[in-house]
Amino acid sequence: MAENGFKCAHRPCKCTVPSEGEFCGDHCSKAAGSQAPETLCGCGHPACGTSPQARPEEQSDG
């Protein structure tokens, strides 16, 4: 358990969530179900220190 909650269920994410097994947002929920390996979380939350990143299946061609 993290200091004030639980770690997001998406492995590379560093966010804290209120309940075990939860995700901090849609990005992590979708990324956790993907087969694409990730070493950095792209949720964009301050705890992760990363900017939001769309996974290839989330990107549109215009």
Buried (B, 14 or more C-beta within 10 A) or exposed (E): EEEEBBBBBBEBBBBBBEEEEBBBBEBBBBBBEEEEEBEEBBBBBEBBEBEEBEEEEEEEEE
